[in-house]
Amino acid sequence: MSPIETDPADSVPIEVSLDADETEVPAVEADTRIDILVETEAYPTARLDDGRYVAWWHTTDCPAPDDPATSEWVTAPTRFLAAGTLHELWENPAAMESLNA
């Protein structure tokens, strides 16, 4: 996972995972999924075992975050930040590609 930071003193820890393998699957608490609407898109989110939140995939008809088909997700301190960051990455494929490079 790659943290995205600006000024270390003012940063918010956000992790972006692209093409993750099975060893990087986030530990999600059961029954915590809530879909968050960002503009016109809904992004599934869930609480992680460590208290952060994860948003993944790009449709509400998506597999669970621990499903082998899920290979991209964003982890952040809040559901809204995770979903919003994922939305921005999906809206700007060049940003997604630059993180993968």
TIMI-2910 file (N, C-alpha, C, CB; in pm, 1 decimal, decimal comma, always signed):
<rs>
+----------+----------+----------+----------+----------+----------+----------+----------+----------+----------+----------+----------+------+
!      n_x !      n_y !      n_z !     ca_x !     ca_y !     ca_z !      c_x !      c_y !      c_z !     cb_x !     cb_y !     cb_z ! resn !
+----------+----------+----------+----------+----------+----------+----------+----------+----------+----------+----------+----------+------+
!    +83,6 !   -117,4 !     +0,0 !     +0,0 !     +0,0 !     +0,0 !    +87,9 !   +123,5 !     +0,0 !    -95,0 !     -0,1 !   +120,3 !  Met !
!    +39,5 !   +226,2 !    -65,2 !   +115,4 !   +349,7 !    -78,8 !    +44,9 !   +462,7 !     -7,4 !   +136,4 !   +384,7 !   -225,9 !  Ser !
!   +105,2 !   +519,6 !    +98,2 !    +40,7 !   +634,3 !   +162,5 !    +50,5 !   +758,1 !    +74,4 !   +104,1 !   +661,9 !   +299,8 !  Pro !
!    -54,7 !   +839,3 !    +74,2 !    -55,3 !   +965,8 !     +1,7 !    -44,8 !  +1074,4 !   +106,8 !   -184,7 !   +983,1 !    -88,2 !  Ile !
!    +60,5 !  +1155,2 !   +100,0 !    +80,2 !  +1259,2 !   +199,7 !   +125,2 !  +1388,5 !   +133,7 !   +182,2 !  +1214,7 !   +304,6 !  Glu !
!    +97,8 !  +1499,6 !   +199,9 !   +148,5 !  +1628,8 !   +154,3 !   +250,5 !  +1675,4 !   +257,1 !    +32,2 !  +1734,5 !   +135,9 !  Thr !
!   +213,3 !  +1762,3 !   +346,3 !   +301,2 !  +1807,3 !   +453,5 !   +287,4 !  +1710,1 !   +569,8 !   +267,4 !  +1953,6 !   +497,7 !  Asp !
!   +396,1 !  +1647,1 !   +614,6 !   +385,0 !  +1548,8 !   +723,2 !   +315,7 !  +1601,8 !   +848,4 !   +521,4 !  +1500,2 !   +760,4 !  Pro !
!   +327,9 !  +1730,1 !   +876,4 !   +264,5 !  +1786,7 !   +995,6 !   +113,0 !  +1795,2 !   +980,9 !   +321,1 !  +1925,0 !  +1024,5 !  Ala !
!    +64,1 !  +1810,0 !   +857,7 !    -78,5 !  +1826,5 !   +832,9 !   -140,2 !  +1709,4 !   +757,5 !   -101,9 !  +1952,8 !   +756,3 !  Asp !
!    -73,7 !  +1598,2 !   +751,8 !   -120,5 !  +1488,4 !   +666,9 !   -227,2 !  +1403,3 !   +735,0 !     -3,7 !  +1400,8 !   +626,9 !  Ser !
!   -306,8 !  +1341,5 !   +652,4 !   -405,8 !  +1244,4 !   +695,2 !   -364,2 !  +1112,8 !   +631,3 !   -553,6 !  +1287,0 !   +654,6 !  Val !
!   -346,0 !  +1007,6 !   +709,1 !   -298,5 !   +881,8 !   +650,6 !   -405,9 !   +813,8 !   +564,6 !   -253,4 !   +786,8 !   +761,2 !  Pro !
!   -378,2 !   +805,6 !   +436,1 !   -465,5 !   +737,3 !   +340,8 !   -379,8 !   +633,8 !   +270,1 !   -532,0 !   +838,1 !   +238,2 !  Ile !
!   -426,3 !   +510,7 !   +265,8 !   -354,4 !   +406,2 !   +194,9 !   -435,0 !   +365,5 !    +72,9 !   -327,4 !   +284,6 !   +286,8 !  Glu !
!   -367,0 !   +353,2 !    -39,0 !   -429,2 !   +310,7 !   -163,3 !   -364,9 !   +178,8 !   -202,8 !   -413,5 !   +418,8 !   -276,4 !  Val !
!   -446,5 !    +79,5 !   -228,1 !   -395,3 !    -50,0 !   -269,5 !   -442,8 !    -78,4 !   -411,1 !   -440,7 !   -161,9 !   -172,2 !  Ser !
!   -348,5 !   -108,1 !   -499,3 !   -377,9 !   -141,5 !   -637,9 !   -318,1 !   -278,0 !   -668,0 !   -322,6 !    -33,2 !   -735,3 !  Leu !
!   -394,8 !   -361,2 !   -733,3 !   -347,3 !   -494,5 !   -770,3 !   -294,0 !   -570,5 !   -649,6 !   -239,0 !   -484,2 !   -877,1 !  Asp !
!   -366,8 !   -563,7 !   -539,9 !   -325,2 !   -630,5 !   -416,5 !   -335,7 !   -781,6 !   -431,8 !   -410,5 !   -583,0 !   -297,4 !  Ala !
!   -252,0 !   -850,9 !   -357,4 !   -264,0 !   -996,1 !   -357,1 !   -332,5 !  -1040,3 !   -228,7 !   -125,1 !  -1063,4 !   -371,5 !  Asp !
!   -349,2 !  -1168,9 !   -213,2 !   -426,2 !  -1221,9 !    -99,3 !   -364,3 !  -1191,2 !    +35,9 !   -441,2 !  -1370,3 !   -113,2 !  Glu !
!   -234,4 !  -1160,2 !    +42,5 !   -171,2 !  -1131,4 !   +171,0 !   -201,8 !   -990,7 !   +220,0 !    -21,7 !  -1150,3 !   +160,6 !  Thr !
!   -257,1 !   -904,8 !   +133,4 !   -284,6 !   -766,2 !   +170,4 !   -431,6 !   -738,4 !   +196,8 !   -236,0 !   -675,1 !    +62,8 !  Glu !
!   -512,7 !   -840,8 !   +208,3 !   -656,6 !   -823,5 !   +227,7 !   -682,4 !   -755,2 !   +361,7 !   -730,3 !   -960,1 !   +220,8 !  Val !
!   -763,2 !   -647,4 !   +362,4 !   -789,9 !   -578,0 !   +488,9 !   -878,7 !   -661,8 !   +581,5 !   -856,3 !   -442,1 !   +461,7 !  Pro !
!   -854,7 !   -649,3 !   +710,2 !   -934,9 !   -720,1 !   +811,5 !  -1057,7 !   -635,5 !   +843,0 !   -851,1 !   -748,4 !   +942,2 !  Ala !
!  -1172,2 !   -672,5 !   +785,7 !  -1295,7 !   -594,9 !   +796,8 !  -1385,3 !   -653,0 !   +905,5 !  -1370,3 !   -592,0 !   +661,9 !  Val !
!  -1444,2 !   -564,7 !   +988,5 !  -1540,0 !   -609,4 !  +1089,6 !  -1668,3 !   -655,2 !  +1020,7 !  -1569,9 !   -495,9 !  +1192,0 !  Glu !
!  -1726,5 !   -760,4 !  +1069,4 !  -1849,3 !   -815,0 !  +1011,8 !  -1964,5 !   -715,3 !  +1023,5 !  -1886,6 !   -946,9 !  +1080,8 !  Ala !
!  -2050,7 !   -715,3 !   +924,8 !  -2174,6 !   -635,4 !   +925,0 !  -2153,5 !   -485,9 !   +943,1 !  -2264,7 !   -683,9 !  +1033,1 !  Asp !
!  -2044,5 !   -430,5 !   +885,6 !  -2021,3 !   -286,1 !   +896,5 !  -2026,8 !   -217,2 !   +760,1 !  -1886,0 !   -259,4 !   +962,5 !  Thr !
!  -2071,0 !   -287,9 !   +655,8 !  -2076,0 !   -226,3 !   +523,1 !  -2186,6 !   -121,6 !   +515,5 !  -2097,4 !   -333,2 !   +415,1 !  Arg !
!  -2149,5 !     -5,1 !   +465,4 !  -2243,0 !   +102,5 !   +433,2 !  -2196,6 !   +160,7 !   +300,5 !  -2248,8 !   +213,2 !   +547,4 !  Ile !
!  -2288,7 !   +177,1 !   +205,7 !  -2254,3 !   +238,1 !    +78,7 !  -2263,7 !   +390,2 !    +93,2 !  -2347,4 !   +186,6 !    -35,1 !  Asp !
!  -2157,9 !   +459,1 !    +51,0 !  -2148,4 !   +604,6 !    +63,2 !  -2163,4 !   +665,7 !    -75,5 !  -2012,9 !   +647,5 !   +129,0 !  Ile !
!  -2253,6 !   +762,4 !    -88,1 !  -2275,9 !   +829,8 !   -214,6 !  -2179,9 !   +947,4 !   -228,4 !  -2421,7 !   +876,9 !   -226,1 !  Leu !
!  -2101,7 !   +947,7 !   -337,3 !  -2012,5 !  +1058,5 !   -370,4 !  -2053,9 !  +1105,1 !   -509,1 !  -1858,9 !  +1016,2 !   -365,2 !  Val !
!  -2103,6 !  +1227,0 !   -517,1 !  -2165,0 !  +1279,1 !   -638,7 !  -2275,4 !  +1182,0 !   -681,4 !  -2058,4 !  +1298,1 !   -752,9 !  Glu !
!  -2259,3 !  +1111,7 !   -791,5 !  -2365,4 !  +1020,8 !   -837,4 !  -2328,3 !   +874,2 !   -822,5 !  -2398,6 !  +1049,1 !   -981,8 !  Thr !
!  -2215,7 !   +844,6 !   -760,9 !  -2168,9 !   +706,9 !   -746,8 !  -2175,1 !   +662,1 !   -600,9 !  -2025,4 !   +693,3 !   -800,5 !  Glu !
!  -2215,1 !   +537,5 !   -580,0 !  -2215,4 !   +479,7 !   -445,7 !  -2093,6 !   +389,5 !   -431,4 !  -2347,3 !   +400,3 !   -418,2 !  Ala !
!  -2021,5 !   +405,4 !   -321,0 !  -1902,5 !   +325,9 !   -294,3 !  -1923,3 !   +247,3 !   -165,8 !  -1776,4 !   +415,6 !   -284,5 !  Tyr !
!  -1901,0 !   +116,1 !   -170,3 !  -1913,8 !    +37,0 !    -48,8 !  -1799,0 !    +69,5 !    +46,8 !  -1916,1 !   -113,9 !    -82,0 !  Pro !
!  -1829,8 !    +81,0 !   +173,9 !  -1728,3 !   +104,3 !   +276,5 !  -1754,7 !     +7,6 !   +391,6 !  -1729,8 !   +253,8 !   +326,1 !  Thr !
!  -1651,7 !    -16,4 !   +471,4 !  -1665,6 !    -99,9 !   +590,6 !  -1560,2 !    -56,9 !   +692,2 !  -1651,2 !   -251,8 !   +555,7 !  Ala !
!  -1585,4 !    -87,0 !   +818,3 !  -1489,0 !    -55,8 !   +924,9 !  -1387,0 !   -168,4 !   +932,8 !  -1560,7 !    -36,0 !  +1063,0 !  Arg !
!  -1260,3 !   -130,0 !   +944,8 !  -1152,8 !   -226,8 !   +961,9 !  -1139,0 !   -263,0 !  +1108,8 !  -1019,9 !   -171,6 !   +907,1 !  Leu !
!  -1074,2 !   -373,0 !  +1134,7 !  -1051,5 !   -415,9 !  +1272,7 !   -973,9 !   -312,6 !  +1354,2 !   -977,1 !   -547,7 !  +1273,9 !  Asp !
!   -891,6 !   -229,7 !  +1288,0 !   -811,7 !   -130,8 !  +1360,3 !   -881,4 !     +4,4 !  +1376,0 !   -680,7 !   -111,1 !  +1289,6 !  Asp !
!  -1010,0 !    +15,2 !  +1333,0 !  -1086,1 !   +137,9 !  +1351,5 !  -1090,1 !   +229,3 !  +1230,8 !  -1030,8 !   +212,2 !  +1465,0 !  Gly !
!  -1003,6 !   +207,7 !  +1132,5 !  -1008,8 !   +286,9 !  +1010,0 !  -1121,6 !   +232,7 !   +922,8 !   -871,8 !   +283,5 !   +933,9 !  Arg !
!  -1139,1 !   +292,5 !   +807,2 !  -1243,5 !   +250,6 !   +713,4 !  -1182,6 !   +223,5 !   +577,7 !  -1354,1 !   +357,2 !   +702,2 !  Tyr !
!  -1249,5 !   +137,8 !   +502,3 !  -1202,3 !   +101,6 !   +369,5 !  -1316,1 !   +118,5 !   +269,1 !  -1148,3 !    -43,8 !   +367,7 !  Val !
!  -1282,0 !   +169,4 !   +151,5 !  -1374,7 !   +175,9 !    +38,6 !  -1310,3 !    +94,5 !    -72,6 !  -1404,4 !   +326,0 !     -6,8 !  Ala !
!  -1392,5 !    +22,0 !   -148,5 !  -1333,9 !    -62,4 !   -251,8 !  -1423,9 !    -70,4 !   -373,3 !  -1307,0 !   -201,6 !   -197,8 !  Trp !
!  -1363,0 !   -119,5 !   -481,0 !  -1432,8 !   -143,8 !   -606,7 !  -1494,5 !    -16,2 !   -658,6 !  -1540,0 !   -250,6 !   -589,3 !  Trp !
!  -1586,9 !    -25,3 !   -750,7 !  -1646,9 !    +97,7 !   -803,7 !  -1795,3 !    +83,4 !   -832,6 !  -1575,5 !   +139,6 !   -929,6 !  His !
!  -1856,0 !    -24,6 !   -789,5 !  -2000,6 !    -39,9 !   -802,1 !  -2053,4 !   -101,0 !   -673,6 !  -2038,3 !   -127,6 !   -925,5 !  Thr !
!  -2181,8 !    -87,2 !   -652,1 !  -2239,5 !   -147,4 !   -532,2 !  -2261,0 !   -296,8 !   -549,5 !  -2371,1 !    -79,9 !   -497,4 !  Thr !
!  -2253,5 !   -346,3 !   -673,7 !  -2262,0 !   -490,6 !   -699,4 !  -2121,7 !   -549,0 !   -699,5 !  -2334,1 !   -519,9 !   -834,9 !  Asp !
!  -2050,0 !   -524,4 !   -593,2 !  -1909,9 !   -564,6 !   -589,5 !  -1889,6 !   -681,3 !   -494,3 !  -1821,5 !   -447,1 !   -548,5 !  Cys !
!  -1779,0 !   -751,7 !   -510,1 !  -1747,6 !   -857,4 !   -414,2 !  -1705,5 !   -797,6 !   -280,2 !  -1636,7 !   -948,6 !   -469,0 !  Pro !
!  -1698,4 !   -879,7 !   -179,5 !  -1651,7 !   -836,4 !    -47,2 !  -1505,3 !   -794,7 !    -56,2 !  -1669,9 !   -949,7 !    +58,3 !  Ala !
!  -1457,8 !   -711,9 !    +38,1 !  -1317,9 !   -667,7 !    +30,6 !  -1218,3 !   -782,1 !    +43,3 !  -1290,6 !   -566,0 !   +138,3 !  Pro !
!  -1260,3 !   -894,9 !   +103,8 !  -1168,0 !  -1007,8 !   +116,2 !  -1184,3 !  -1110,6 !     +3,7 !  -1188,1 !  -1075,7 !   +250,0 !  Asp !
!  -1269,1 !  -1080,8 !    -95,0 !  -1284,8 !  -1168,1 !   -211,1 !  -1160,4 !  -1154,4 !   -299,2 !  -1415,0 !  -1132,9 !   -291,4 !  Asp !
!  -1109,5 !  -1265,0 !   -353,6 !   -990,0 !  -1257,2 !   -439,0 !  -1006,0 !  -1164,8 !   -560,0 !   -954,0 !  -1395,0 !   -487,0 !  Pro !
!  -1128,9 !  -1138,6 !   -603,5 !  -1150,0 !  -1049,1 !   -717,8 !  -1127,0 !   -903,0 !   -682,5 !  -1290,1 !  -1066,3 !   -771,8 !  Ala !
!  -1131,8 !   -868,3 !   -555,1 !  -1111,1 !   -730,2 !   -512,3 !   -961,6 !   -704,7 !   -503,6 !  -1180,7 !   -701,8 !   -375,5 !  Thr !
!   -914,6 !   -612,2 !   -584,4 !   -771,0 !   -584,6 !   -586,1 !   -739,1 !   -435,9 !   -570,8 !   -710,6 !   -636,3 !   -714,7 !  Ser !
!   -840,6 !   -351,5 !   -554,1 !   -818,3 !   -208,6 !   -537,1 !   -907,7 !   -156,2 !   -425,2 !   -845,3 !   -132,4 !   -669,1 !  Glu !
!   -846,5 !    -87,6 !   -329,7 !   -925,7 !    -24,5 !   -225,3 !   -847,9 !    +90,0 !   -164,0 !   -965,6 !   -126,2 !   -117,6 !  Trp !
!   -918,6 !   +175,1 !    -91,8 !   -859,9 !   +290,0 !    -22,7 !   -894,8 !   +277,3 !   +124,7 !   -911,6 !   +426,4 !    -82,2 !  Val !
!   -796,3 !   +296,7 !   +210,6 !   -816,1 !   +293,3 !   +355,4 !   -789,4 !   +432,9 !   +410,7 !   -722,9 !   +186,9 !   +423,3 !  Thr !
!   -880,2 !   +482,4 !   +495,6 !   -867,7 !   +617,7 !   +550,4 !   -931,7 !   +622,4 !   +689,2 !   -934,0 !   +722,6 !   +455,5 !  Ala !
!   -913,2 !   +732,9 !   +762,2 !   -969,6 !   +744,5 !   +896,7 !  -1122,8 !   +749,8 !   +900,7 !   -914,9 !   +866,9 !   +962,3 !  Pro !
!  -1187,3 !   +789,3 !   +791,6 !  -1333,3 !   +795,0 !   +789,2 !  -1386,8 !   +728,5 !   +662,8 !  -1382,1 !   +940,9 !   +797,9 !  Thr !
!  -1512,1 !   +682,8 !   +668,7 !  -1576,6 !   +624,2 !   +551,2 !  -1579,9 !   +723,9 !   +435,7 !  -1719,3 !   +578,3 !   +585,5 !  Arg !
!  -1614,4 !   +847,7 !   +468,0 !  -1632,5 !   +949,6 !   +366,0 !  -1501,2 !   +983,9 !   +296,9 !  -1693,2 !  +1074,4 !   +427,0 !  Phe !
!  -1392,7 !   +988,4 !   +371,7 !  -1261,8 !  +1015,0 !   +313,4 !  -1218,1 !   +897,5 !   +226,0 !  -1157,7 !  +1041,9 !   +423,8 !  Leu !
!  -1242,4 !   +776,4 !   +270,2 !  -1207,6 !   +658,8 !   +189,8 !  -1287,1 !   +657,9 !    +59,6 !  -1233,8 !   +528,9 !   +269,2 !  Ala !
!  -1418,3 !   +677,1 !    +68,6 !  -1503,6 !   +675,1 !    -50,6 !  -1470,2 !   +792,6 !   -143,0 !  -1652,8 !   +679,6 !    -10,4 !  Ala !
!  -1449,4 !   +910,3 !    -86,6 !  -1417,5 !  +1027,6 !   -167,4 !  -1284,7 !  +1013,2 !   -240,4 !  -1414,4 !  +1150,9 !    -80,4 !  Gly !
!  -1185,0 !   +956,4 !   -172,7 !  -1055,6 !   +935,3 !   -236,6 !  -1067,0 !   +833,9 !   -349,0 !   -952,0 !   +889,1 !   -134,3 !  Thr !
!  -1138,8 !   +724,3 !   -323,6 !  -1158,5 !   +624,7 !   -427,9 !  -1232,0 !   +686,1 !   -546,6 !  -1236,1 !   +503,9 !   -373,3 !  Leu !
!  -1331,4 !   +767,5 !   -518,6 !  -1405,2 !   +835,6 !   -625,0 !  -1311,7 !   +921,7 !   -709,8 !  -1517,5 !   +922,2 !   -565,4 !  His !
!  -1228,0 !   +999,7 !   -644,4 !  -1135,1 !  +1086,6 !   -717,1 !  -1040,7 !  +1004,6 !   -804,3 !  -1054,5 !  +1173,0 !   -619,1 !  Glu !
!   -993,9 !   +891,7 !   -754,2 !   -904,4 !   +807,6 !   -832,8 !   -975,6 !   +746,6 !   -952,5 !   -845,8 !   +697,7 !   -745,9 !  Leu !
!  -1100,6 !   +704,0 !   -932,9 !  -1176,2 !   +647,5 !  -1045,0 !  -1210,2 !   +754,4 !  -1147,7 !  -1304,4 !   +580,8 !   -994,9 !  Trp !
!  -1230,8 !   +878,3 !  -1101,9 !  -1262,2 !   +987,6 !  -1194,1 !  -1138,9 !  +1034,6 !  -1270,9 !  -1323,1 !  +1104,6 !  -1117,9 !  Glu !
!  -1020,5 !  +1008,6 !  -1217,7 !   -896,5 !  +1052,9 !  -1279,7 !   -802,1 !   +932,9 !  -1295,4 !   -829,6 !  +1165,8 !  -1195,4 !  Asn !
!   -820,4 !   +854,6 !  -1402,1 !   -738,5 !   +735,3 !  -1422,5 !   -587,4 !   +763,9 !  -1426,1 !   -779,6 !   +668,3 !  -1550,8 !  Pro !
!   -547,5 !   +882,0 !  -1469,2 !   -404,2 !   +916,0 !  -1471,3 !   -347,4 !   +915,7 !  -1329,5 !   -381,6 !  +1054,6 !  -1537,5 !  Ala !
!   -425,5 !   +962,4 !  -1232,6 !   -379,4 !   +959,4 !  -1093,3 !   -364,9 !   +816,6 !  -1045,2 !   -476,1 !  +1036,0 !  -1002,0 !  Ala !
!   -459,6 !   +730,2 !  -1081,9 !   -452,9 !   +589,1 !  -1044,9 !   -328,2 !   +524,8 !  -1105,6 !   -580,3 !   +514,5 !  -1091,1 !  Met !
!   -301,8 !   +554,9 !  -1232,4 !   -184,6 !   +498,8 !  -1300,2 !    -55,0 !   +549,2 !  -1237,2 !   -187,4 !   +533,8 !  -1449,6 !  Glu !
!    -51,4 !   +677,4 !  -1196,4 !    +71,1 !   +730,6 !  -1137,1 !   +101,6 !   +664,0 !  -1003,4 !    +59,9 !   +881,6 !  -1118,7 !  Ser !
!     -2,0 !   +623,9 !   -929,7 !    +20,4 !   +553,4 !   -803,6 !    +71,0 !   +412,2 !   -828,3 !   -108,1 !   +549,3 !   -721,0 !  Leu !
!    +28,2 !   +353,4 !   -937,8 !    +66,4 !   +216,7 !   -969,6 !   +207,6 !   +209,5 !  -1023,9 !    -30,1 !   +156,9 !  -1069,0 !  Asn !
!   +262,2 !   +321,4 !  -1070,6 !   +395,8 !   +322,8 !  -1132,0 !   +507,1 !   +316,2 !  -1029,1 !   +413,0 !   +447,1 !  -1216,6 !  Ala !
+----------+----------+----------+----------+----------+----------+----------+----------+----------+----------+----------+----------+------+
</rs>
